[in-house]
Amino acid sequence: MSLPPHRVDYSPIIERPPIKWPNGERVALWIAPNVEHYEYMPIKHGPRDPWPRTPYPDVQQYSYRDYGNRVGFWRMLEVLDQYKIRSCVSLNLAVLEHFPEIRDAMVERDWDYMTHGIYNTRYLYAYTEAEEREFYRDNIETVLKHTGKKLNGMLGPAISGTVRTPDLMAESGLTYHTDWMHDDQPVPINVESGKLISVPYSIELNDSPLFRVNYEADYFAEICKRQFDQLYKEGAESGQVMCIALHPFLIGQPNRIKYLDDILSHITGHDDVWMTTADDISEYYIKNYYDQAVENAQKYKV
């Protein structure tokens, strides 16, 4: 049995061959700052309105998010630097040109990059096949131009996509997609050509949905630590993946930043943790476990 639309073969985690991370670590932990930029006067493209609260411009919501690039990013960066975290940034690629100071800070720290679209006010829903193919070409060239790095993955802009998205990603040479939040380990995604996997991202260990429904940073810190403790326990048998998704305009607020320090202090106080990036997880998994996972999943097809 496959998940609609037959993109991912079912495979219960309790019956998979065990995963061993590079040095026997129990948990592969990656931090995903969502460094975003929203247009002041967006061009509506598709069924979703970026700023439905008021007619454009929505100064309140635009400026709230702009706080992240002006202040919150730098406050978050100070904590990440304290723990020597090399992140994989979910990046609206326009940031590379609009905010060269942020670009240079990320390049200096050798971060990895997954595209989160150009702006977080432009979505993939209404793209034609030709437009989406051009989107990946432009993304790949932009990341290489500004950072010198190869683009390998994507979190869809505002987590949007089309039915063609996995196929076109793989065709373009991308190797991982983080929109599929359905597992605690990487999983192959079925595509027409090439290889593509899902790398676990999180909508729960994610400051954006939590803070917007009035859970606060102390609760966020608590559930991050709880999740790590459980995955660390299970990781003794087979390696697990944990992602913490951050938004600088949220976690970078003065009243919240100490809780990021609390989370990272707890996690880094343990041995056998691979502090890594989604790029490195993807590369290691495809090299060592992709073929085995595809073969193992065949026995569950009906």
C-alpha positions as CSV (number, residue, x, y, z in Angstrom):
1,M,0.0,0.0,0.0
2,S,1.2,3.5,-0.8
3,L,0.4,6.9,0.4
4,P,-1.5,9.1,-2.1
5,P,-0.4,9.9,-4.7
6,H,1.9,6.8,-4.4
7,R,4.9,9.0,-3.6
8,V,6.0,7.2,-0.5
9,D,5.9,3.4,0.1
10,Y,4.7,2.3,3.5
11,S,7.3,0.9,5.8
12,P,6.7,0.5,9.6
13,I,9.7,1.8,11.5
14,I,9.8,-1.2,13.8
15,E,10.5,-3.5,10.9
16,R,13.2,-1.5,9.0
17,P,16.9,-2.4,9.0
18,P,18.6,-0.3,11.7
19,I,20.3,3.0,10.7
20,K,23.7,3.8,12.2
21,W,24.8,7.4,11.9
22,P,28.5,8.1,11.0
23,N,30.0,7.5,14.4
24,G,27.3,5.5,15.9
25,E,25.3,8.5,17.1
26,R,21.8,8.0,18.3
27,V,20.2,11.2,17.0
28,A,21.0,13.3,14.0
29,L,20.0,16.8,15.1
30,W,19.6,19.6,12.6
31,I,18.6,23.2,13.2
32,A,16.5,24.9,10.5
33,P,16.3,28.6,10.8
34,N,13.6,29.9,8.4
35,V,15.2,33.1,7.2
36,E,12.4,34.7,5.2
37,H,11.5,37.8,3.3
38,Y,7.9,38.9,2.6
39,E,7.0,41.4,-0.1
40,Y,5.4,44.7,1.0
41,M,3.1,44.7,-2.0
42,P,3.0,41.1,-3.2
43,I,1.8,39.9,-6.6
44,K,-1.0,37.5,-5.9
45,H,-0.3,34.2,-7.8
46,G,-2.7,31.4,-7.2
47,P,-5.5,30.8,-4.7
48,R,-3.7,32.0,-1.5
49,D,-3.6,35.6,-0.3
50,P,-0.3,36.3,1.5
51,W,-1.9,39.2,3.5
52,P,-5.6,38.5,3.9
53,R,-6.0,40.7,7.0
54,T,-6.2,44.0,5.1
55,P,-5.8,45.5,1.7
56,Y,-2.1,45.9,0.7
57,P,0.1,47.0,2.3
58,D,-0.4,45.1,5.6
59,V,2.1,47.1,7.6
60,Q,1.5,45.3,10.8
61,Q,2.3,41.8,9.5
62,Y,5.0,42.9,7.1
63,S,6.9,44.8,9.8
64,Y,6.5,42.0,12.3
65,R,8.3,39.6,10.1
66,D,10.8,42.2,9.1
67,Y,11.9,42.2,12.7
68,G,13.5,38.8,12.1
69,N,16.1,40.2,9.6
70,R,16.7,43.4,11.4
71,V,17.1,42.1,14.9
72,G,15.9,38.5,15.6
73,F,18.4,36.8,13.2
74,W,21.4,38.3,15.0
75,R,20.1,37.5,18.5
76,M,19.4,33.9,17.3
77,L,22.8,33.7,15.7
78,E,24.6,34.6,18.9
79,V,23.1,31.5,20.7
80,L,23.8,29.2,17.7
81,D,27.4,30.4,17.7
82,Q,27.7,29.7,21.4
83,Y,27.0,26.0,20.7
84,K,28.9,26.0,17.4
85,I,25.8,25.0,15.5
86,R,26.2,24.9,11.7
87,S,22.7,25.2,10.5
88,C,20.8,24.3,7.3
89,V,18.8,27.4,6.6
90,S,15.4,27.3,5.0
91,L,15.9,30.4,2.9
92,N,13.8,32.7,0.9
93,L,16.5,33.3,-1.7
94,A,15.8,37.0,-2.1
95,V,17.4,37.4,1.3
96,L,20.8,36.8,-0.4
97,E,20.4,40.0,-2.4
98,H,18.2,42.1,-0.1
99,F,20.3,41.5,3.0
100,P,24.0,40.9,2.1
101,E,24.9,41.2,5.8
102,I,22.8,38.1,6.6
103,R,24.2,36.3,3.5
104,D,27.8,37.0,4.6
105,A,27.1,35.8,8.1
106,M,25.7,32.5,6.8
107,V,28.6,32.0,4.3
108,E,31.2,32.8,7.0
109,R,29.7,30.0,9.2
110,D,29.6,27.5,6.3
111,W,25.8,26.9,6.6
112,D,24.0,24.7,4.2
113,Y,21.0,26.0,2.3
114,M,17.7,24.6,1.3
115,T,15.4,26.8,-0.8
116,H,12.2,28.1,0.7
117,G,11.3,29.9,-2.5
118,I,12.2,33.4,-3.6
119,Y,9.8,35.2,-1.3
120,N,7.5,33.8,1.3
121,T,4.7,35.6,-0.4
122,R,5.0,33.6,-3.7
123,Y,3.7,30.0,-3.8
124,L,4.1,27.1,-6.1
125,Y,0.4,26.1,-6.3
126,A,-0.3,27.9,-9.6
127,Y,3.0,27.2,-11.4
128,T,2.9,25.5,-14.8
129,E,5.3,22.7,-15.4
130,A,7.6,25.1,-17.4
131,E,7.4,27.7,-14.7
132,E,8.2,25.3,-11.9
133,R,11.1,23.8,-13.9
134,E,12.5,27.3,-14.4
135,F,12.0,28.0,-10.6
136,Y,14.4,25.2,-9.7
137,R,17.0,26.3,-12.3
138,D,16.9,29.9,-10.9
139,N,17.1,28.7,-7.3
140,I,20.1,26.5,-8.1
141,E,22.0,29.3,-9.9
142,T,21.2,31.8,-7.2
143,V,22.5,29.7,-4.3
144,L,25.7,28.9,-6.2
145,K,26.3,32.5,-7.2
146,H,25.9,33.9,-3.7
147,T,27.3,31.1,-1.5
148,G,29.4,28.9,-3.7
149,K,27.3,25.9,-2.7
150,K,25.2,23.4,-4.5
151,L,21.5,23.5,-3.7
152,N,20.3,20.0,-2.6
153,G,16.9,20.4,-0.9
154,M,13.7,22.4,-0.5
155,L,11.0,23.3,2.0
156,G,8.3,24.6,-0.3
157,P,7.7,28.3,-0.1
158,A,5.1,28.5,2.7
159,I,5.1,24.7,2.3
160,S,3.4,24.9,-1.1
161,G,3.8,22.6,-4.1
162,T,2.2,20.9,-7.1
163,V,1.7,17.3,-7.9
164,R,4.8,17.5,-10.1
165,T,7.0,18.9,-7.5
166,P,9.0,15.8,-6.4
167,D,9.6,14.8,-10.0
168,L,10.8,18.2,-11.0
169,M,13.0,18.5,-7.9
170,A,14.7,15.2,-8.7
171,E,15.0,16.1,-12.4
172,S,16.8,19.3,-11.4
173,G,19.3,17.5,-9.3
174,L,17.8,18.1,-5.8
175,T,18.1,15.2,-3.4
176,Y,15.7,15.9,-0.5
177,H,12.4,17.4,0.3
178,T,11.3,18.5,3.8
179,D,7.6,19.0,3.2
180,W,6.8,15.4,4.1
181,M,6.7,15.5,7.9
182,H,5.6,11.8,8.3
183,D,8.6,10.1,9.9
184,D,11.5,10.2,12.3
185,Q,13.9,8.8,9.7
186,P,14.7,9.7,6.1
187,V,12.4,7.9,3.6
188,P,12.7,7.5,-0.2
189,I,10.2,9.5,-2.3
190,N,9.1,7.9,-5.5
191,V,10.1,10.0,-8.5
192,E,10.2,9.5,-12.3
193,S,14.0,9.8,-12.4
194,G,16.9,10.2,-10.0
195,K,16.7,9.8,-6.3
196,L,14.8,12.0,-3.8
197,I,14.2,11.5,-0.1
198,S,12.3,13.2,2.7
199,V,14.4,14.5,5.5
200,P,12.3,14.8,8.7
201,Y,11.3,18.4,9.4
202,S,8.8,19.4,12.1
203,I,5.6,21.3,12.3
204,E,5.5,20.6,16.1
205,L,9.0,21.6,17.1
206,N,8.4,24.7,15.2
207,D,8.1,28.1,16.8
208,S,5.8,29.5,14.2
209,P,2.6,27.4,14.6
210,L,3.1,27.1,18.4
211,F,3.6,30.8,19.2
212,R,0.7,31.7,16.9
213,V,-1.8,29.6,18.9
214,N,-0.6,31.1,22.2
215,Y,1.8,28.4,23.3
216,E,4.9,30.2,24.6
217,A,8.7,29.7,24.5
218,D,8.8,27.8,27.9
219,Y,6.4,25.2,26.4
220,F,8.4,25.1,23.2
221,A,11.6,24.4,25.1
222,E,9.9,21.7,27.1
223,I,8.6,19.8,24.2
224,C,11.9,20.0,22.3
225,K,13.6,18.5,25.3
226,R,10.9,15.8,25.7
227,Q,11.2,14.9,22.0
228,F,15.0,14.7,22.2
229,D,14.9,12.4,25.2
230,Q,12.5,10.0,23.5
231,L,14.4,9.9,20.2
232,Y,17.7,9.5,22.1
233,K,16.3,6.5,23.9
234,E,15.0,4.9,20.7
235,G,18.2,5.9,18.8
236,A,20.1,3.2,20.8
237,E,18.5,0.7,18.4
238,S,18.3,2.7,15.2
239,G,19.4,6.2,14.4
240,Q,16.7,8.9,14.5
241,V,16.4,12.4,13.1
242,M,15.3,15.5,15.0
243,C,14.7,18.9,13.5
244,I,14.1,22.1,15.3
245,A,12.5,24.8,13.1
246,L,13.1,28.4,14.1
247,H,11.9,31.8,12.8
248,P,14.1,34.7,13.8
249,F,11.1,37.1,14.1
250,L,9.7,34.7,16.7
251,I,12.5,32.9,18.6
252,G,14.6,36.1,18.3
253,Q,12.3,38.2,20.5
254,P,14.0,39.3,23.7
255,N,11.5,37.4,25.9
256,R,12.1,34.1,24.1
257,I,15.7,33.8,23.2
258,K,16.8,32.3,26.5
259,Y,14.7,29.2,25.8
260,L,16.8,28.5,22.7
261,D,19.8,28.4,24.9
262,D,17.9,26.1,27.3
263,I,17.1,23.7,24.5
264,L,20.6,23.5,23.1
265,S,22.2,23.2,26.5
266,H,20.1,20.1,27.2
267,I,20.8,18.5,23.9
268,T,24.5,19.2,23.7
269,G,24.9,17.8,27.2
270,H,24.5,14.3,25.8
271,D,27.0,12.2,24.0
272,D,26.2,10.3,20.7
273,V,24.4,13.3,19.1
274,W,25.3,14.1,15.5
275,M,25.0,17.9,15.2
276,T,24.5,18.1,11.5
277,T,22.5,19.6,8.6
278,A,19.8,18.3,6.3
279,D,22.3,18.2,3.4
280,D,24.7,15.9,5.3
281,I,21.8,13.7,6.5
282,S,20.6,13.3,2.9
283,E,24.0,12.6,1.5
284,Y,24.8,10.0,4.1
285,Y,21.4,8.3,3.9
286,I,21.3,8.1,0.1
287,K,24.8,6.6,0.1
288,N,24.3,4.1,2.8
289,Y,20.6,3.3,3.2
290,Y,18.5,4.4,0.2
291,D,18.7,1.2,-1.8
292,Q,18.1,-0.9,1.3
293,A,15.1,1.1,2.2
294,V,13.6,0.8,-1.3
295,E,14.1,-3.0,-1.2
296,N,12.6,-3.4,2.3
297,A,9.5,-1.4,1.4
298,Q,8.6,-3.8,-1.4
299,K,7.3,-6.5,1.0
300,Y,4.6,-4.2,2.2
301,K,3.1,-3.5,-1.2
302,V,-0.3,-5.0,-1.9
